[in-house]
Amino acid sequence: MPREILLNAFDMNCVGHIQQGLWTHPRDQATRYLDLAYWTELAKTLEDGLFDGLFLADVIGVYDIFGGNADAALRGAVQVPVNDPMLLIPAMAAATTHLGFGVTANLLYEAPYLFARRMSTLDHLTRGRVGWNIVTGYLDSAARAAGFSAQPAHDDRYDLADEYMSLVYQLWEQSWDDDAVRADRQTGVYADPAKVRAVHHHGKQYRVDAIHLSEPSPQRTPVLYQAGSSPRGRRFAASHAECVFLNGQGVAGVKAIIDDIRALASAAGRAPADIKAFLGVTVVTGATEAEARDKFDDYRQYVSSEAALVHAAASLGVDLARFDIDEPVDTSASQAITSNAEAIARSQGPQWTRRKLLEQMVLGSRQPPLVGSAGQVAEALIAWTEDAGVDGFNLSRTVAPECFADFARLVVPELQSRGAFKTTHRPGSLRRKLFGQDRLPASHPAKALPLTP
């Protein structure tokens, strides 16, 4: 019997997300991203389609590596303009009952005390349906926008993140007892001061002496997502993540990363089942394979090669415009997403070129699309769960919102018929839907921190 597949839509509060250029397709509605009704309609579509969640990417800074400036990014709407994803969540939560929301936030540029309150607020307003995708960033343009000359080195960013997590865990998990709130109208006591304590964190990067401003939310700590695949990123995920997001790998590569993260987590006293693995997928489907192929051919007409290279250059930290079409690209000095460079080298060989990269980006991204009938797509997804240990998928936006509606209408019934997808939403918080409980398990490091005095 196949395992039950988990499913997120993967999107961003901008015009051009991952599949560069497809916003120009006549049926694409991504240019409505400024319209709140667009997002509430999308949330309802996803909930009706039994999606578990909407995973919202975000980026601070602009993609100014390609050509040495942001001109090509602006021309192609390559994740710029981009608006704050957190502000969408309350409206989408009000329009739905079950849909979860994973939101990306770069901790390098978020004051931990205020960020902890913002996430607690979202957890309250969504009734426990919020998750945080923990990122440490990779753009020097973001560092300059925040007043720094450049971002910290790759591994140093994770060292800072470890301390950040320790601090927000204390705020979420320790500052208020579960029974601190009395809301007693007769005595006029709302919260018992004896059950609320200040957090005293004096670390290398942060110093906080304060009471958490929010009372305990349904999950306390949001569901924790993380997408690092580098050796340092895997160690961070093994310590903190509940859901890991993987991309750009073959079956063997994905399985190796998942197995490694779970082994590292187990060595740290966590249960392997405490970590769910989500794989990024791009799906183009139809009632028949021929219909899916026709749709794929239609989509390909709107791909922007320049915009695809802009996005790739930023994630690799290398100006691809400096290399001739058949000149090997050198990424050895990159401090961006090092696992991306490693993945390209594995798939294209160490002497890969712009031409080889463009041949891979058939829909405007490095993620190879899965094109086929609904049944073929369902079988391919089930195979990923069986062969690589994947628990679920982040379904990347192509032509929106039809790509999500197509998946719900065509692929979900095929998965259900094979016993690989739920037939109704389960009640409760996002963590309860994923892990069977509202709060972090006792084995998570957030629960092992010494109680603040």
Secondary structure as a PSIPRED ss2 file (coil, helix, strand):
# PSIPRED VFORMAT (PSIPRED V4.0)

   1 M C   1.000  0.000  0.000
   2 P C   1.000  0.000  0.000
   3 R C   1.000  0.000  0.000
   4 E C   1.000  0.000  0.000
   5 I C   1.000  0.000  0.000
   6 L E   0.000  0.000  1.000
   7 L E   0.000  0.000  1.000
   8 N E   0.000  0.000  1.000
   9 A E   0.000  0.000  1.000
  10 F E   0.000  0.000  1.000
  11 D E   0.000  0.000  1.000
  12 M E   0.000  0.000  1.000
  13 N C   1.000  0.000  0.000
  14 C E   0.000  0.000  1.000
  15 V C   1.000  0.000  0.000
  16 G E   0.000  0.000  1.000
  17 H C   1.000  0.000  0.000
  18 I C   1.000  0.000  0.000
  19 Q C   1.000  0.000  0.000
  20 Q C   1.000  0.000  0.000
  21 G C   1.000  0.000  0.000
  22 L H   0.000  1.000  0.000
  23 W H   0.000  1.000  0.000
  24 T H   0.000  1.000  0.000
  25 H C   1.000  0.000  0.000
  26 P C   1.000  0.000  0.000
  27 R C   1.000  0.000  0.000
  28 D C   1.000  0.000  0.000
  29 Q C   1.000  0.000  0.000
  30 A H   0.000  1.000  0.000
  31 T H   0.000  1.000  0.000
  32 R H   0.000  1.000  0.000
  33 Y C   1.000  0.000  0.000
  34 L C   1.000  0.000  0.000
  35 D C   1.000  0.000  0.000
  36 L H   0.000  1.000  0.000
  37 A H   0.000  1.000  0.000
  38 Y H   0.000  1.000  0.000
  39 W H   0.000  1.000  0.000
  40 T H   0.000  1.000  0.000
  41 E H   0.000  1.000  0.000
  42 L H   0.000  1.000  0.000
  43 A H   0.000  1.000  0.000
  44 K H   0.000  1.000  0.000
  45 T H   0.000  1.000  0.000
  46 L H   0.000  1.000  0.000
  47 E H   0.000  1.000  0.000
  48 D H   0.000  1.000  0.000
  49 G C   1.000  0.000  0.000
  50 L C   1.000  0.000  0.000
  51 F C   1.000  0.000  0.000
  52 D C   1.000  0.000  0.000
  53 G E   0.000  0.000  1.000
  54 L E   0.000  0.000  1.000
  55 F E   0.000  0.000  1.000
  56 L E   0.000  0.000  1.000
  57 A E   0.000  0.000  1.000
  58 D C   1.000  0.000  0.000
  59 V C   1.000  0.000  0.000
  60 I C   1.000  0.000  0.000
  61 G C   1.000  0.000  0.000
  62 V C   1.000  0.000  0.000
  63 Y C   1.000  0.000  0.000
  64 D C   1.000  0.000  0.000
  65 I C   1.000  0.000  0.000
  66 F H   0.000  1.000  0.000
  67 G H   0.000  1.000  0.000
  68 G H   0.000  1.000  0.000
  69 N C   1.000  0.000  0.000
  70 A C   1.000  0.000  0.000
  71 D H   0.000  1.000  0.000
  72 A H   0.000  1.000  0.000
  73 A H   0.000  1.000  0.000
  74 L H   0.000  1.000  0.000
  75 R H   0.000  1.000  0.000
  76 G H   0.000  1.000  0.000
  77 A C   1.000  0.000  0.000
  78 V E   0.000  0.000  1.000
  79 Q C   1.000  0.000  0.000
  80 V C   1.000  0.000  0.000
  81 P C   1.000  0.000  0.000
  82 V E   0.000  0.000  1.000
  83 N C   1.000  0.000  0.000
  84 D C   1.000  0.000  0.000
  85 P C   1.000  0.000  0.000
  86 M H   0.000  1.000  0.000
  87 L H   0.000  1.000  0.000
  88 L H   0.000  1.000  0.000
  89 I H   0.000  1.000  0.000
  90 P H   0.000  1.000  0.000
  91 A H   0.000  1.000  0.000
  92 M H   0.000  1.000  0.000
  93 A H   0.000  1.000  0.000
  94 A H   0.000  1.000  0.000
  95 A C   1.000  0.000  0.000
  96 T C   1.000  0.000  0.000
  97 T C   1.000  0.000  0.000
  98 H C   1.000  0.000  0.000
  99 L C   1.000  0.000  0.000
 100 G E   0.000  0.000  1.000
 101 F E   0.000  0.000  1.000
 102 G E   0.000  0.000  1.000
 103 V E   0.000  0.000  1.000
 104 T E   0.000  0.000  1.000
 105 A E   0.000  0.000  1.000
 106 N E   0.000  0.000  1.000
 107 L H   0.000  1.000  0.000
 108 L H   0.000  1.000  0.000
 109 Y H   0.000  1.000  0.000
 110 E C   1.000  0.000  0.000
 111 A C   1.000  0.000  0.000
 112 P H   0.000  1.000  0.000
 113 Y H   0.000  1.000  0.000
 114 L H   0.000  1.000  0.000
 115 F H   0.000  1.000  0.000
 116 A H   0.000  1.000  0.000
 117 R H   0.000  1.000  0.000
 118 R H   0.000  1.000  0.000
 119 M H   0.000  1.000  0.000
 120 S H   0.000  1.000  0.000
 121 T H   0.000  1.000  0.000
 122 L H   0.000  1.000  0.000
 123 D H   0.000  1.000  0.000
 124 H H   0.000  1.000  0.000
 125 L H   0.000  1.000  0.000
 126 T C   1.000  0.000  0.000
 127 R C   1.000  0.000  0.000
 128 G C   1.000  0.000  0.000
 129 R C   1.000  0.000  0.000
 130 V E   0.000  0.000  1.000
 131 G E   0.000  0.000  1.000
 132 W E   0.000  0.000  1.000
 133 N E   0.000  0.000  1.000
 134 I E   0.000  0.000  1.000
 135 V E   0.000  0.000  1.000
 136 T C   1.000  0.000  0.000
 137 G C   1.000  0.000  0.000
 138 Y C   1.000  0.000  0.000
 139 L C   1.000  0.000  0.000
 140 D H   0.000  1.000  0.000
 141 S H   0.000  1.000  0.000
 142 A H   0.000  1.000  0.000
 143 A H   0.000  1.000  0.000
 144 R H   0.000  1.000  0.000
 145 A H   0.000  1.000  0.000
 146 A C   1.000  0.000  0.000
 147 G C   1.000  0.000  0.000
 148 F C   1.000  0.000  0.000
 149 S C   1.000  0.000  0.000
 150 A C   1.000  0.000  0.000
 151 Q C   1.000  0.000  0.000
 152 P C   1.000  0.000  0.000
 153 A C   1.000  0.000  0.000
 154 H H   0.000  1.000  0.000
 155 D H   0.000  1.000  0.000
 156 D H   0.000  1.000  0.000
 157 R H   0.000  1.000  0.000
 158 Y H   0.000  1.000  0.000
 159 D H   0.000  1.000  0.000
 160 L H   0.000  1.000  0.000
 161 A H   0.000  1.000  0.000
 162 D H   0.000  1.000  0.000
 163 E H   0.000  1.000  0.000
 164 Y H   0.000  1.000  0.000
 165 M H   0.000  1.000  0.000
 166 S H   0.000  1.000  0.000
 167 L H   0.000  1.000  0.000
 168 V H   0.000  1.000  0.000
 169 Y H   0.000  1.000  0.000
 170 Q H   0.000  1.000  0.000
 171 L H   0.000  1.000  0.000
 172 W H   0.000  1.000  0.000
 173 E H   0.000  1.000  0.000
 174 Q H   0.000  1.000  0.000
 175 S C   1.000  0.000  0.000
 176 W E   0.000  0.000  1.000
 177 D C   1.000  0.000  0.000
 178 D C   1.000  0.000  0.000
 179 D C   1.000  0.000  0.000
 180 A C   1.000  0.000  0.000
 181 V E   0.000  0.000  1.000
 182 R E   0.000  0.000  1.000
 183 A E   0.000  0.000  1.000
 184 D E   0.000  0.000  1.000
 185 R C   1.000  0.000  0.000
 186 Q C   1.000  0.000  0.000
 187 T C   1.000  0.000  0.000
 188 G C   1.000  0.000  0.000
 189 V E   0.000  0.000  1.000
 190 Y E   0.000  0.000  1.000
 191 A E   0.000  0.000  1.000
 192 D C   1.000  0.000  0.000
 193 P H   0.000  1.000  0.000
 194 A H   0.000  1.000  0.000
 195 K H   0.000  1.000  0.000
 196 V E   0.000  0.000  1.000
 197 R C   1.000  0.000  0.000
 198 A C   1.000  0.000  0.000
 199 V E   0.000  0.000  1.000
 200 H E   0.000  0.000  1.000
 201 H E   0.000  0.000  1.000
 202 H E   0.000  0.000  1.000
 203 G C   1.000  0.000  0.000
 204 K C   1.000  0.000  0.000
 205 Q C   1.000  0.000  0.000
 206 Y C   1.000  0.000  0.000
 207 R E   0.000  0.000  1.000
 208 V E   0.000  0.000  1.000
 209 D E   0.000  0.000  1.000
 210 A E   0.000  0.000  1.000
 211 I C   1.000  0.000  0.000
 212 H C   1.000  0.000  0.000
 213 L C   1.000  0.000  0.000
 214 S C   1.000  0.000  0.000
 215 E C   1.000  0.000  0.000
 216 P C   1.000  0.000  0.000
 217 S C   1.000  0.000  0.000
 218 P C   1.000  0.000  0.000
 219 Q C   1.000  0.000  0.000
 220 R C   1.000  0.000  0.000
 221 T C   1.000  0.000  0.000
 222 P C   1.000  0.000  0.000
 223 V E   0.000  0.000  1.000
 224 L E   0.000  0.000  1.000
 225 Y E   0.000  0.000  1.000
 226 Q E   0.000  0.000  1.000
 227 A C   1.000  0.000  0.000
 228 G C   1.000  0.000  0.000
 229 S C   1.000  0.000  0.000
 230 S C   1.000  0.000  0.000
 231 P H   0.000  1.000  0.000
 232 R H   0.000  1.000  0.000
 233 G H   0.000  1.000  0.000
 234 R H   0.000  1.000  0.000
 235 R H   0.000  1.000  0.000
 236 F H   0.000  1.000  0.000
 237 A H   0.000  1.000  0.000
 238 A H   0.000  1.000  0.000
 239 S H   0.000  1.000  0.000
 240 H H   0.000  1.000  0.000
 241 A C   1.000  0.000  0.000
 242 E C   1.000  0.000  0.000
 243 C E   0.000  0.000  1.000
 244 V E   0.000  0.000  1.000
 245 F E   0.000  0.000  1.000
 246 L E   0.000  0.000  1.000
 247 N C   1.000  0.000  0.000
 248 G C   1.000  0.000  0.000
 249 Q C   1.000  0.000  0.000
 250 G C   1.000  0.000  0.000
 251 V H   0.000  1.000  0.000
 252 A H   0.000  1.000  0.000
 253 G H   0.000  1.000  0.000
 254 V H   0.000  1.000  0.000
 255 K H   0.000  1.000  0.000
 256 A H   0.000  1.000  0.000
 257 I H   0.000  1.000  0.000
 258 I H   0.000  1.000  0.000
 259 D H   0.000  1.000  0.000
 260 D H   0.000  1.000  0.000
 261 I H   0.000  1.000  0.000
 262 R H   0.000  1.000  0.000
 263 A H   0.000  1.000  0.000
 264 L H   0.000  1.000  0.000
 265 A H   0.000  1.000  0.000
 266 S H   0.000  1.000  0.000
 267 A H   0.000  1.000  0.000
 268 A C   1.000  0.000  0.000
 269 G C   1.000  0.000  0.000
 270 R C   1.000  0.000  0.000
 271 A C   1.000  0.000  0.000
 272 P H   0.000  1.000  0.000
 273 A H   0.000  1.000  0.000
 274 D H   0.000  1.000  0.000
 275 I C   1.000  0.000  0.000
 276 K E   0.000  0.000  1.000
 277 A E   0.000  0.000  1.000
 278 F E   0.000  0.000  1.000
 279 L E   0.000  0.000  1.000
 280 G E   0.000  0.000  1.000
 281 V E   0.000  0.000  1.000
 282 T C   1.000  0.000  0.000
 283 V E   0.000  0.000  1.000
 284 V E   0.000  0.000  1.000
 285 T E   0.000  0.000  1.000
 286 G E   0.000  0.000  1.000
 287 A C   1.000  0.000  0.000
 288 T C   1.000  0.000  0.000
 289 E H   0.000  1.000  0.000
 290 A H   0.000  1.000  0.000
 291 E H   0.000  1.000  0.000
 292 A H   0.000  1.000  0.000
 293 R H   0.000  1.000  0.000
 294 D H   0.000  1.000  0.000
 295 K H   0.000  1.000  0.000
 296 F H   0.000  1.000  0.000
 297 D H   0.000  1.000  0.000
 298 D H   0.000  1.000  0.000
 299 Y H   0.000  1.000  0.000
 300 R H   0.000  1.000  0.000
 301 Q C   1.000  0.000  0.000
 302 Y C   1.000  0.000  0.000
 303 V C   1.000  0.000  0.000
 304 S C   1.000  0.000  0.000
 305 S H   0.000  1.000  0.000
 306 E H   0.000  1.000  0.000
 307 A H   0.000  1.000  0.000
 308 A H   0.000  1.000  0.000
 309 L H   0.000  1.000  0.000
 310 V H   0.000  1.000  0.000
 311 H H   0.000  1.000  0.000
 312 A H   0.000  1.000  0.000
 313 A H   0.000  1.000  0.000
 314 A H   0.000  1.000  0.000
 315 S H   0.000  1.000  0.000
 316 L H   0.000  1.000  0.000
 317 G C   1.000  0.000  0.000
 318 V C   1.000  0.000  0.000
 319 D C   1.000  0.000  0.000
 320 L H   0.000  1.000  0.000
 321 A H   0.000  1.000  0.000
 322 R H   0.000  1.000  0.000
 323 F C   1.000  0.000  0.000
 324 D C   1.000  0.000  0.000
 325 I C   1.000  0.000  0.000
 326 D C   1.000  0.000  0.000
 327 E C   1.000  0.000  0.000
 328 P C   1.000  0.000  0.000
 329 V C   1.000  0.000  0.000
 330 D C   1.000  0.000  0.000
 331 T C   1.000  0.000  0.000
 332 S C   1.000  0.000  0.000
 333 A C   1.000  0.000  0.000
 334 S C   1.000  0.000  0.000
 335 Q C   1.000  0.000  0.000
 336 A C   1.000  0.000  0.000
 337 I C   1.000  0.000  0.000
 338 T H   0.000  1.000  0.000
 339 S H   0.000  1.000  0.000
 340 N H   0.000  1.000  0.000
 341 A H   0.000  1.000  0.000
 342 E H   0.000  1.000  0.000
 343 A H   0.000  1.000  0.000
 344 I H   0.000  1.000  0.000
 345 A H   0.000  1.000  0.000
 346 R H   0.000  1.000  0.000
 347 S H   0.000  1.000  0.000
 348 Q H   0.000  1.000  0.000
 349 G C   1.000  0.000  0.000
 350 P C   1.000  0.000  0.000
 351 Q C   1.000  0.000  0.000
 352 W C   1.000  0.000  0.000
 353 T C   1.000  0.000  0.000
 354 R H   0.000  1.000  0.000
 355 R H   0.000  1.000  0.000
 356 K H   0.000  1.000  0.000
 357 L H   0.000  1.000  0.000
 358 L H   0.000  1.000  0.000
 359 E H   0.000  1.000  0.000
 360 Q H   0.000  1.000  0.000
 361 M C   1.000  0.000  0.000
 362 V C   1.000  0.000  0.000
 363 L C   1.000  0.000  0.000
 364 G C   1.000  0.000  0.000
 365 S C   1.000  0.000  0.000
 366 R C   1.000  0.000  0.000
 367 Q C   1.000  0.000  0.000
 368 P C   1.000  0.000  0.000
 369 P C   1.000  0.000  0.000
 370 L E   0.000  0.000  1.000
 371 V E   0.000  0.000  1.000
 372 G E   0.000  0.000  1.000
 373 S E   0.000  0.000  1.000
 374 A H   0.000  1.000  0.000
 375 G H   0.000  1.000  0.000
 376 Q H   0.000  1.000  0.000
 377 V H   0.000  1.000  0.000
 378 A H   0.000  1.000  0.000
 379 E H   0.000  1.000  0.000
 380 A H   0.000  1.000  0.000
 381 L H   0.000  1.000  0.000
 382 I H   0.000  1.000  0.000
 383 A H   0.000  1.000  0.000
 384 W H   0.000  1.000  0.000
 385 T H   0.000  1.000  0.000
 386 E H   0.000  1.000  0.000
 387 D H   0.000  1.000  0.000
 388 A H   0.000  1.000  0.000
 389 G C   1.000  0.000  0.000
 390 V C   1.000  0.000  0.000
 391 D C   1.000  0.000  0.000
 392 G E   0.000  0.000  1.000
 393 F E   0.000  0.000  1.000
 394 N E   0.000  0.000  1.000
 395 L E   0.000  0.000  1.000
 396 S E   0.000  0.000  1.000
 397 R C   1.000  0.000  0.000
 398 T C   1.000  0.000  0.000
 399 V C   1.000  0.000  0.000
 400 A C   1.000  0.000  0.000
 401 P C   1.000  0.000  0.000
 402 E H   0.000  1.000  0.000
 403 C H   0.000  1.000  0.000
 404 F H   0.000  1.000  0.000
 405 A H   0.000  1.000  0.000
 406 D H   0.000  1.000  0.000
 407 F H   0.000  1.000  0.000
 408 A H   0.000  1.000  0.000
 409 R H   0.000  1.000  0.000
 410 L H   0.000  1.000  0.000
 411 V H   0.000  1.000  0.000
 412 V H   0.000  1.000  0.000
 413 P H   0.000  1.000  0.000
 414 E H   0.000  1.000  0.000
 415 L H   0.000  1.000  0.000
 416 Q H   0.000  1.000  0.000
 417 S H   0.000  1.000  0.000
 418 R C   1.000  0.000  0.000
 419 G C   1.000  0.000  0.000
 420 A C   1.000  0.000  0.000
 421 F C   1.000  0.000  0.000
 422 K C   1.000  0.000  0.000
 423 T C   1.000  0.000  0.000
 424 T C   1.000  0.000  0.000
 425 H C   1.000  0.000  0.000
 426 R C   1.000  0.000  0.000
 427 P C   1.000  0.000  0.000
 428 G C   1.000  0.000  0.000
 429 S C   1.000  0.000  0.000
 430 L H   0.000  1.000  0.000
 431 R H   0.000  1.000  0.000
 432 R H   0.000  1.000  0.000
 433 K H   0.000  1.000  0.000
 434 L H   0.000  1.000  0.000
 435 F H   0.000  1.000  0.000
 436 G C   1.000  0.000  0.000
 437 Q C   1.000  0.000  0.000
 438 D C   1.000  0.000  0.000
 439 R C   1.000  0.000  0.000
 440 L C   1.000  0.000  0.000
 441 P C   1.000  0.000  0.000
 442 A C   1.000  0.000  0.000
 443 S C   1.000  0.000  0.000
 444 H C   1.000  0.000  0.000
 445 P H   0.000  1.000  0.000
 446 A H   0.000  1.000  0.000
 447 K H   0.000  1.000  0.000
 448 A H   0.000  1.000  0.000
 449 L C   1.000  0.000  0.000
 450 P C   1.000  0.000  0.000
 451 L C   1.000  0.000  0.000
 452 T C   1.000  0.000  0.000
 453 P C   1.000  0.000  0.000
